[in-house]
């Protein structure tokens, strides 16, 4: 068996997120960015993905609030530098999202300063969330070895600690998660599975 269950976008878990998903709350700038031409939007996150997506969204949005709960971004320095140089992006570090507001679509977002505890409302029509990924591996808990974040631990042949069970793609514990690495994992797992079926040795 080859497990290639992938990942899911991590949710903030704040009021309004689930209710307005697909109606202003998005997890994909490439998919939804063009809908926000000349509008004010918020991007939540501080890693590479959040900053890359915020920079991409400057092609469409009039203004972007980049909200991050820490004092400094976790992204590589070159991305942070480009974000700071953009006249369309306003960085709001040490802030957390409390609520996403709207009826038929996003109308605003409430954020709270972690330093002053002050809550203020930003008038935005879209909220893009990039706060990490969660592996879809809960069904393997107690069966296969998982790392501290829940990703499946394998060797270079995509073999897990369970005989006959392989894992490939984003659900696997590894450094880089991209289409190219997932395809490579899949090819390796298929080859390992065939070898196991032919030789009967793990």
C-alpha positions as CSV (number, residue, x, y, z in Angstrom):
1,X,0.0,0.0,0.0
2,X,1.2,3.5,-0.9
3,X,-0.2,6.3,1.2
4,X,-0.3,9.6,-0.7
5,X,-2.9,11.4,1.4
6,X,-1.3,14.9,1.2
7,X,-1.9,17.8,3.5
8,X,-4.6,20.3,4.4
9,X,-4.3,24.0,5.0
10,X,-4.1,24.7,8.7
11,X,-7.1,26.8,9.9
12,X,-7.0,29.7,12.3
13,X,-10.2,28.5,14.0
14,X,-11.6,32.0,14.5
15,X,-15.2,33.1,14.1
16,X,-16.1,33.7,10.5
17,X,-13.4,31.6,8.9
18,X,-15.5,28.6,8.2
19,X,-18.6,30.5,7.4
20,X,-16.9,32.8,4.9
21,X,-14.6,30.2,3.3
22,X,-14.9,30.6,-0.5
23,X,-16.7,34.0,0.0
24,X,-13.7,36.1,0.9
25,X,-11.6,33.7,3.0
26,X,-9.1,31.9,0.8
27,X,-6.1,29.7,1.1
28,X,-4.8,30.2,-2.5
29,X,-3.6,33.5,-3.9
30,X,-3.1,32.1,-7.4
31,X,-6.6,30.8,-7.4
32,X,-8.4,33.8,-6.0
33,X,-6.1,36.8,-6.3
34,X,-7.6,38.1,-9.6
35,X,-11.0,38.6,-7.9
36,X,-9.5,41.3,-5.7
37,X,-8.3,43.8,-8.2
38,X,-8.0,47.3,-6.7
39,X,-9.4,46.1,-3.3
40,X,-8.0,46.1,0.2
41,X,-7.2,42.6,1.6
42,X,-5.4,40.9,4.4
43,X,-2.8,38.1,4.3
44,X,-2.2,36.2,7.5
45,X,1.1,34.4,8.2
46,X,4.8,35.0,8.5
47,X,6.6,32.2,6.6
48,X,7.9,31.9,3.1
49,X,4.4,31.0,1.7
50,X,2.7,34.0,3.3
51,X,5.2,36.5,2.1
52,X,5.4,35.0,-1.4
53,X,1.7,35.1,-1.8
54,X,1.5,38.6,-0.4
55,X,4.0,39.8,-3.0
56,X,2.0,38.0,-5.7
57,X,-1.2,39.6,-4.6
58,X,0.3,43.1,-5.1
59,X,-0.4,42.5,-8.8
60,X,-4.1,42.8,-8.1
61,X,-4.9,44.4,-4.7
62,X,-4.7,48.1,-3.9
63,X,-3.5,47.5,-0.4
64,X,-2.5,44.4,1.6
65,X,-2.3,44.1,5.4
66,X,0.2,41.4,6.3
67,X,-0.7,40.1,9.7
68,X,1.8,38.1,11.7
69,X,1.6,37.0,15.3
70,X,5.4,37.2,16.0
71,X,7.7,40.3,16.1
72,X,9.6,39.1,13.0
73,X,8.9,37.1,9.9
74,X,10.1,33.5,9.7
75,X,10.6,33.8,6.0
76,X,13.9,34.0,4.2
77,X,15.5,37.5,4.5
78,X,15.1,38.3,0.8
79,X,11.3,37.9,0.9
80,X,11.1,40.0,4.0
81,X,13.2,42.7,2.3
82,X,10.9,42.7,-0.8
83,X,7.8,42.9,1.4
84,X,9.2,45.8,3.4
85,X,10.0,47.6,0.1
86,X,6.5,47.2,-1.3
87,X,4.4,50.3,-1.1
88,X,1.2,48.2,-1.3
89,X,2.0,46.0,1.8
90,X,1.5,47.2,5.4
91,X,3.1,44.9,7.9
92,X,1.3,44.3,11.1
93,X,3.6,42.2,13.3
94,X,2.7,41.1,16.8
95,X,-1.0,41.0,15.8
96,X,-3.5,38.1,15.8
97,X,-6.8,37.7,14.0
98,X,-9.7,37.6,16.4
99,X,-12.7,37.5,14.0
100,X,-13.5,37.6,10.3
101,X,-16.7,39.7,9.7
102,X,-19.2,39.6,6.9
103,X,-22.6,38.3,5.8
104,X,-22.5,37.4,2.1
105,X,-18.8,38.0,1.9
106,X,-15.8,39.3,3.9
107,X,-16.3,42.9,5.0
108,X,-13.7,43.3,7.7
109,X,-11.3,41.6,10.1
110,X,-10.7,42.2,13.8
111,X,-7.1,42.0,14.9
112,X,-5.6,42.2,18.4
113,X,-2.2,43.6,19.3
114,X,-0.2,41.1,21.4
115,X,1.7,44.1,22.9
116,X,-1.1,46.4,23.9
117,X,-4.1,44.0,23.7
118,X,-5.9,46.7,21.7
119,X,-8.5,45.3,19.2
120,X,-9.1,47.2,15.9
121,X,-11.0,46.5,12.8
122,X,-9.6,46.5,9.2
123,X,-12.0,47.1,6.4
124,X,-11.0,44.4,3.9
125,X,-12.9,42.3,1.3
126,X,-10.6,39.3,1.4
127,X,-8.6,37.3,3.9
128,X,-5.8,35.0,2.6
129,X,-4.6,32.5,5.2
130,X,-1.1,31.0,5.0
131,X,-0.4,29.6,8.5
132,X,1.0,26.2,7.6
133,X,0.0,22.7,6.5
134,X,-1.4,19.7,8.4
135,X,-0.7,16.2,7.1
136,X,-3.7,14.0,6.4
137,X,-2.3,11.1,8.4
138,X,-4.5,10.8,11.5
139,X,-5.6,7.3,10.3
140,X,-2.0,6.1,10.5
141,X,-1.5,7.1,14.2
142,X,-0.6,4.1,16.2
143,X,0.3,2.1,13.1
144,X,3.1,3.9,11.2
145,X,5.8,6.1,12.7
146,X,5.0,9.8,12.5
147,X,7.2,12.7,13.3
148,X,6.3,15.3,15.9
149,X,4.1,17.2,13.4
150,X,2.3,14.1,12.2
151,X,4.1,13.5,8.9
152,X,5.0,9.9,7.9
153,X,8.6,8.9,8.5
154,X,10.1,6.9,5.6
155,X,13.5,6.0,4.3
156,X,14.9,7.0,0.9
157,X,12.9,4.2,-0.7
158,X,9.6,5.6,0.7
159,X,9.3,2.6,3.1
160,X,7.8,3.1,6.5
161,X,8.4,1.1,9.6
162,X,5.5,-1.2,8.6
163,X,6.2,-4.0,6.1
164,X,4.4,-3.4,2.9
165,X,3.4,0.2,3.7
166,X,5.0,3.1,1.8
167,X,4.3,6.8,1.8
168,X,4.8,9.5,-0.9
169,X,4.2,13.2,-1.4
170,X,3.3,15.9,1.0
171,X,2.2,13.6,3.8
172,X,5.8,12.4,4.1
173,X,8.3,13.9,6.6
174,X,10.8,15.8,4.4
175,X,12.4,19.2,3.8
176,X,10.6,20.4,0.7
177,X,6.9,20.0,-0.4
178,X,6.4,20.8,-4.0
179,X,4.9,19.1,-7.0
180,X,8.3,18.1,-8.2
181,X,9.2,16.4,-5.0
182,X,5.8,14.7,-4.7
183,X,6.2,13.2,-8.2
184,X,9.7,12.0,-7.4
185,X,8.3,10.4,-4.2
186,X,5.5,8.7,-6.2
187,X,7.9,7.2,-8.7
188,X,10.2,5.9,-6.0
189,X,7.3,4.4,-4.0
190,X,6.0,2.7,-7.1
191,X,9.4,1.2,-7.9
192,X,9.8,0.1,-4.3
193,X,6.4,-1.5,-4.2
194,X,7.1,-3.5,-7.4
195,X,10.4,-4.7,-6.1
196,X,8.7,-5.8,-2.8
197,X,6.0,-7.7,-4.7
198,X,8.6,-9.4,-7.0
199,X,11.2,-10.2,-4.4
200,X,9.0,-10.6,-1.2
201,X,11.7,-8.8,0.8
202,X,11.3,-5.5,2.7
